[in-house]
Amino acid sequence: MRTIVMTGGTSGFGELTAREFLATADTRLLLGARGSAPAGAEAVPLDLTSLASVRSFASALSDRLGSDEIDALILNAGVNPPDVEGRTSDGFETAFAVNHLAHYLLARLLLPRLAANALVVLTTSGTHDPAEGAMVPPPRHANAELLAHPERDPEHDAKPRTAAGRAYSSSKLCNILTVRALAIQPEAAAKNLTVLAYDPGPTPGTGLLRNAPTIGRIMWQTFGSLLRRLIRRFNSREAAGGNLAAIALGKVHPPAGHYYAAVRHDELTWLEPSELARDDEARDAMWSDSASMVGLQP
């Protein structure tokens, strides 16, 4: 029996991924969710805006698992707020807290429950890389303190939507830095874990731009097929969800030395992330500073 733990499996392409898991024989899916989950999934309450909820989820999950171990941990949930004014109950900027910090804590808490040769996947985005020329501004830095409290950044963006876009892309940079840092932890090495970053690419039809201006939101949610024809790197929900499922189910394996999977025009590719994402000092600082923020040792 394969046991998969997942966040972000109740909507968008993540729901399609979850349904593929549920359609696979001898596969058990435990899904962190605030609301309803696809039939057959074992829903466990999880609110990623609260680190206390993350800890409760990890504890409840251990009770559900009993002596079983986790074969794949898929950390897929994400938000894209309309500005950087929102703060979680722990006092952190919302995109940074949900997209990065909550998943960082969850990976740390569940690491002892991972099976030997298990897989860990964090969903990232090509927006982290300036070379992608994305619709949102790329990260300026990987300073966890300034990302958690953007009002302290002396170079913070004055326009709310620009600031929000940069907060989102920066949180996705954090995901890749976390992947790289987790992969070199002694416990990960002892378990021979595979740790990957997954970039679904721009995927019209999802709820990612729910906070965008009306015209942008309508285009994103309604005219997905047209956008994919006009812009080659856009993907279908089916391709984004299907490729993630294929990786998690072991149908696709990363080439040696690659940890960044990216879907482009519905095809799975293996790319190099941005220069900043490959920076070892940024990697180590993000791991250590995130640990302090969630109350763990590095």
C-alpha positions in Angstrom: 0.0 0.0 0.0 1.4 3.4 -1.1 0.7 6.2 1.4 0.5 9.8 0.1 0.1 12.9 2.2 -0.9 16.0 0.2 -1.9 19.7 0.6 -3.6 21.6 -2.1 -5.7 18.7 -3.4 -9.2 20.2 -3.2 -9.2 22.5 -6.2 -7.3 23.5 -9.3 -4.9 21.1 -10.9 -4.1 19.7 -7.4 -7.6 18.2 -7.3 -6.9 16.4 -10.6 -3.7 15.1 -9.1 -5.6 13.9 -6.0 -8.2 12.1 -8.1 -5.4 10.3 -10.0 -4.0 9.1 -6.7 -7.5 7.9 -5.7 -7.9 6.0 -9.0 -4.6 4.2 -8.4 -4.8 0.7 -6.8 -3.3 0.2 -3.4 -2.9 3.9 -2.8 -4.0 5.7 0.4 -4.4 9.5 0.3 -4.4 11.7 3.4 -5.3 15.2 2.4 -4.8 18.4 4.5 -7.9 20.5 3.9 -10.1 23.2 5.4 -13.2 22.0 3.6 -14.5 19.1 1.6 -12.1 16.7 -0.1 -12.5 14.3 -3.1 -14.4 11.2 -2.3 -12.1 8.5 -1.1 -9.5 10.8 0.4 -9.0 10.9 4.1 -9.4 14.6 4.9 -7.5 15.9 7.9 -8.2 19.5 9.1 -5.4 21.9 8.1 -5.3 25.7 8.0 -1.9 26.8 6.5 -2.3 30.3 7.8 -1.8 29.0 11.3 1.4 27.3 12.5 -0.6 25.8 15.4 -2.9 24.2 12.8 0.1 22.8 11.0 1.4 21.2 14.2 -2.1 19.8 15.0 -2.3 18.4 11.5 1.1 16.7 11.8 0.0 15.2 15.2 -3.4 14.0 13.8 -1.6 12.5 10.8 0.7 10.5 13.0 -2.3 9.1 14.8 -4.0 8.2 11.5 -0.8 6.6 10.2 -0.2 4.3 13.2 2.8 2.3 12.2 2.6 3.1 8.5 5.1 5.5 6.9 4.6 8.1 4.2 5.8 7.2 0.7 5.2 10.6 -0.9 4.7 14.0 0.7 3.2 16.5 -1.8 3.2 20.1 -0.6 1.1 21.8 -3.3 -1.1 24.4 -1.6 -0.6 28.1 -2.4 -2.1 31.5 -2.3 -1.6 34.7 -4.2 -3.0 37.6 -2.1 -3.9 41.0 -3.6 -1.4 42.9 -1.5 1.1 42.4 1.3 -1.0 43.9 4.0 -2.4 40.6 5.2 -0.9 38.9 8.2 -1.4 35.4 9.5 -2.2 34.6 13.1 1.5 34.3 13.7 2.2 37.8 12.3 3.8 36.8 9.0 3.0 38.1 5.5 0.4 35.7 4.1 2.0 34.5 0.9 5.3 33.9 2.7 3.6 32.2 5.6 1.3 29.9 3.5 3.4 29.1 0.5 6.7 28.7 2.3 6.7 28.7 6.1 3.8 26.4 6.8 5.1 23.8 4.3 8.6 24.2 5.7 7.3 23.4 9.1 5.2 20.5 7.8 8.2 18.9 6.0 10.3 19.2 9.2 7.6 17.7 11.4 6.8 14.8 9.0 10.4 14.0 8.2 10.6 11.2 10.8 7.4 9.6 9.4 8.8 9.4 5.8 9.7 5.9 4.5 13.1 5.0 3.1 13.3 6.1 -0.5 10.3 8.4 0.0 9.5 11.4 -2.3 9.0 15.0 -1.1 7.6 17.5 -3.7 7.1 21.3 -3.1 5.2 23.2 -5.7 7.1 26.2 -6.9 6.7 28.6 -9.9 8.7 29.9 -12.8 7.9 33.4 -11.5 10.9 32.9 -9.1 13.3 33.3 -12.1 13.8 36.7 -13.8 14.8 34.9 -17.0 11.2 33.5 -17.3 9.8 37.0 -18.1 6.7 36.2 -16.0 3.7 38.5 -15.5 4.7 39.3 -11.9 8.0 40.9 -10.8 10.7 38.4 -9.7 12.3 38.2 -6.3 14.9 40.9 -5.3 16.4 38.8 -2.5 15.9 35.8 -0.3 15.9 37.5 3.1 13.4 35.6 5.2 13.0 38.4 7.7 12.1 41.0 5.1 9.8 38.6 3.2 8.0 37.7 6.5 7.7 41.5 7.3 7.8 43.4 4.0 7.1 46.7 5.7 10.7 46.5 7.1 12.2 46.2 3.6 13.8 49.5 2.7 13.2 48.7 -1.0 9.6 47.6 -0.7 7.2 48.2 -3.6 4.8 51.1 -3.2 2.1 49.7 -5.5 0.1 47.0 -3.8 -0.2 44.6 -6.8 3.5 44.9 -7.6 4.3 44.2 -4.0 1.9 41.2 -4.0 3.4 39.8 -7.2 6.9 40.0 -5.8 5.8 38.4 -2.5 4.3 35.5 -4.4 7.4 35.0 -6.6 9.7 35.3 -3.6 7.7 32.7 -1.7 8.2 30.3 -4.7 11.9 31.0 -4.5 11.8 30.0 -0.9 10.2 26.6 -1.9 13.2 25.8 -4.2 15.7 26.9 -1.5 13.8 24.6 0.9 14.0 21.7 -1.5 17.8 22.1 -1.8 18.3 22.5 1.9 16.1 19.5 2.8 17.9 17.2 0.4 21.2 17.7 2.2 19.9 17.2 5.7 21.4 14.1 7.4 18.1 12.4 8.0 17.1 12.9 4.4 20.3 11.4 3.2 19.9 8.5 5.6 16.5 7.8 4.2 17.6 8.3 0.6 14.9 10.8 0.0 14.1 12.3 -3.4 13.3 15.9 -2.9 11.9 17.9 -5.9 10.5 21.3 -6.8 7.5 21.1 -9.2 6.6 24.1 -11.4 3.2 23.5 -13.0 3.8 26.6 -15.2 1.1 29.1 -15.9 -2.2 27.1 -15.7 -5.3 29.0 -16.7 -8.6 27.8 -15.2 -7.2 27.5 -11.7 -8.2 29.9 -8.8 -4.7 31.3 -8.5 -5.7 34.8 -9.8 -8.9 34.9 -7.8 -7.7 38.3 -6.4 -6.7 39.8 -9.7 -8.7 42.6 -11.4 -11.9 41.5 -12.9 -10.8 41.3 -16.6 -7.7 39.3 -15.7 -9.6 36.9 -13.5 -12.2 36.3 -16.2 -9.6 35.7 -18.9 -7.7 33.4 -16.6 -10.6 31.3 -15.5 -12.7 31.3 -18.7 -10.4 31.5 -21.8 -7.8 28.9 -20.8 -7.7 27.1 -24.2 -7.2 30.4 -26.0 -4.4 31.5 -23.7 -2.6 28.2 -24.2 -2.7 28.7 -28.0 -1.5 32.3 -27.8 1.2 31.7 -25.2 3.2 28.6 -25.7 4.4 28.1 -22.1 0.8 28.0 -20.7 -0.5 24.6 -19.7 -3.8 22.8 -19.2 -5.0 21.8 -15.7 -4.9 18.2 -16.9 -1.2 18.4 -17.8 -0.2 20.3 -14.6 -2.1 17.7 -12.4 -1.2 14.7 -14.5 2.5 15.4 -14.5 2.5 15.9 -10.7 0.7 12.6 -10.2 3.1 10.8 -12.5 6.1 12.0 -10.4 4.4 11.2 -7.1 3.4 7.7 -8.3 6.9 6.9 -9.6 5.9 6.8 -13.2 8.5 9.5 -13.9 11.9 9.8 -12.3 14.2 12.9 -12.3 17.4 12.7 -14.4 20.5 12.4 -12.4 21.4 15.8 -10.7 18.0 17.4 -11.5 15.5 18.5 -8.8 13.4 21.2 -10.7 10.6 19.8 -12.8 8.7 22.3 -14.9 5.7 21.9 -17.2 5.9 23.9 -20.4 3.2 23.7 -23.0 1.8 20.5 -21.3 5.2 18.7 -21.4 7.3 17.9 -18.4 10.9 19.3 -18.6 13.8 19.4 -16.2 15.4 22.8 -15.9 17.9 24.8 -13.8 16.2 27.2 -11.4 17.3 30.8 -11.1 20.8 31.8 -10.1 19.5 33.0 -6.7 17.7 29.7 -6.2 21.1 27.9 -6.7 22.9 30.1 -4.2 24.2 27.9 -1.3 24.4 30.8 1.2 20.8 31.8 0.4 19.8 28.1 0.8 21.4 27.7 4.2 20.1 31.1 5.5 16.5 30.4 4.4 16.6 27.0 6.2 18.1 28.4 9.4 16.0 31.6 9.5 12.8 29.6 8.8 13.6 27.2 11.6 13.8 30.2 14.0 10.5 31.5 12.9 8.7 28.2 13.5 10.5 27.5 16.8 12.7 24.6 15.6 16.4 24.0 15.6 18.1 24.4 12.2 
